[in-house]
Amino acid sequence: MFGFNCPPLLKQWLDEVLVQGWAFGTDNEYKLKGKKKVAISAGIDRDQYQPDDECQYTMEQFLAPFEFTYKYVKADYRPHLVLYGLEFNRTTERLENSAIDQIDSIQTGG
Protein backbone atom coordinates (compact mmCIF):
# COMPACT_ATOMS: atom_id res chain seq x y z
CA MET A 1 0.00 0.00 0.00
CA PHE A 2 1.12 3.53 -0.66
CA GLY A 3 -0.60 6.29 1.28
CA PHE A 4 -3.40 3.80 2.13
CA ASN A 5 -4.06 3.31 -1.55
CA CYS A 6 -2.52 1.40 -4.43
CA PRO A 7 0.90 2.53 -5.64
CA PRO A 8 0.88 4.79 -8.73
CA LEU A 9 2.39 2.14 -10.99
CA LEU A 10 -0.28 -0.37 -10.01
CA LYS A 11 -2.98 2.25 -10.63
CA GLN A 12 -1.53 2.88 -14.09
CA TRP A 13 -1.57 -0.87 -14.79
CA LEU A 14 -5.21 -1.08 -13.66
CA ASP A 15 -6.15 1.83 -15.92
CA GLU A 16 -4.39 0.35 -18.95
CA VAL A 17 -5.34 -3.31 -18.53
CA LEU A 18 -8.84 -3.26 -17.08
CA VAL A 19 -10.53 -1.95 -20.20
CA GLN A 20 -13.74 -3.08 -21.81
CA GLY A 21 -13.13 -5.38 -24.71
CA TRP A 22 -10.03 -6.88 -23.15
CA ALA A 23 -10.44 -7.49 -19.41
CA PHE A 24 -14.24 -7.60 -19.55
CA GLY A 25 -17.15 -7.13 -21.89
CA THR A 26 -19.87 -9.00 -23.69
CA ASP A 27 -17.85 -10.11 -26.71
CA ASN A 28 -14.68 -11.35 -25.07
CA GLU A 29 -13.60 -14.20 -22.88
CA TYR A 30 -12.48 -12.23 -19.83
CA LYS A 31 -8.70 -12.39 -20.13
CA LEU A 32 -8.17 -12.27 -16.35
CA LYS A 33 -10.64 -15.06 -15.57
CA GLY A 34 -9.18 -17.39 -12.99
CA LYS A 35 -6.17 -15.19 -12.16
CA LYS A 36 -5.21 -15.07 -8.52
CA LYS A 37 -4.23 -12.55 -5.89
CA VAL A 38 -1.76 -9.84 -5.11
CA ALA A 39 0.67 -9.58 -2.21
CA ILE A 40 0.53 -6.36 -0.21
CA SER A 41 2.99 -4.72 2.14
CA ALA A 42 1.66 -2.40 4.82
CA GLY A 43 3.67 0.01 6.94
CA ILE A 44 1.82 -0.46 10.20
CA ASP A 45 0.83 -3.54 12.18
CA ARG A 46 -2.35 -5.54 11.59
CA ASP A 47 -3.93 -4.48 14.88
CA GLN A 48 -3.83 -0.82 13.79
CA TYR A 49 -6.20 -1.57 10.89
CA GLN A 50 -9.28 -1.39 13.08
CA PRO A 51 -12.22 1.04 13.26
CA ASP A 52 -11.18 2.19 16.73
CA ASP A 53 -7.46 2.58 15.96
CA GLU A 54 -5.13 4.72 13.86
CA CYS A 55 -6.47 3.77 10.42
CA GLN A 56 -10.17 3.71 11.34
CA TYR A 57 -10.71 0.95 8.75
CA THR A 58 -9.87 -2.71 8.45
CA MET A 59 -7.56 -3.97 5.70
CA GLU A 60 -10.58 -5.68 4.17
CA GLN A 61 -12.32 -2.31 3.90
CA PHE A 62 -9.28 -0.78 2.21
CA LEU A 63 -9.21 -3.68 -0.25
CA ALA A 64 -12.95 -3.73 -1.05
CA PRO A 65 -12.49 -1.94 -4.41
CA PHE A 66 -9.93 -4.57 -5.43
CA GLU A 67 -12.30 -7.36 -4.44
CA PHE A 68 -15.06 -5.83 -6.56
CA THR A 69 -12.67 -5.35 -9.49
CA TYR A 70 -11.51 -8.98 -9.31
CA LYS A 71 -15.10 -10.22 -9.33
CA TYR A 72 -16.13 -7.82 -12.11
CA VAL A 73 -13.47 -9.19 -14.47
CA LYS A 74 -14.12 -12.76 -13.25
CA ALA A 75 -10.71 -13.17 -11.65
CA ASP A 76 -10.47 -15.69 -8.84
CA TYR A 77 -10.61 -13.41 -5.79
CA ARG A 78 -8.93 -14.78 -2.69
CA PRO A 79 -7.94 -12.88 0.44
CA HIS A 80 -4.73 -11.01 -0.24
CA LEU A 81 -1.42 -11.83 1.39
CA VAL A 82 -0.49 -8.87 3.58
CA LEU A 83 2.87 -8.26 5.20
CA TYR A 84 2.19 -5.85 8.05
CA GLY A 85 4.53 -3.65 10.07
CA LEU A 86 7.17 -2.83 7.49
CA GLU A 87 7.55 0.78 8.54
CA PHE A 88 8.57 0.27 12.16
CA ASN A 89 8.82 -3.48 12.77
CA ARG A 90 10.70 -4.85 9.77
CA THR A 91 12.82 -7.81 10.74
CA THR A 92 14.53 -10.54 8.76
CA GLU A 93 12.38 -13.11 10.55
CA ARG A 94 9.13 -11.36 9.57
CA LEU A 95 10.25 -11.10 5.95
CA GLU A 96 11.30 -14.75 5.83
CA ASN A 97 8.02 -15.90 7.39
CA SER A 98 6.06 -13.79 4.94
CA ALA A 99 7.97 -15.30 2.02
CA ILE A 100 7.20 -18.79 3.32
CA ASP A 101 3.49 -17.89 3.68
CA GLN A 102 3.38 -16.51 0.15
CA ILE A 103 5.09 -19.55 -1.36
CA ASP A 104 2.72 -21.86 0.55
CA SER A 105 -0.29 -19.87 -0.61
CA ILE A 106 0.82 -20.04 -4.23
CA GLN A 107 1.54 -23.77 -4.06
CA THR A 108 -1.79 -24.59 -2.43
CA GLY A 109 -3.81 -22.24 -4.62
CA GLY A 110 -5.00 -20.37 -1.54
Order of alpha helices (4+ residues) and beta strands (2+ residues): alpha-beta-alpha-beta-alpha
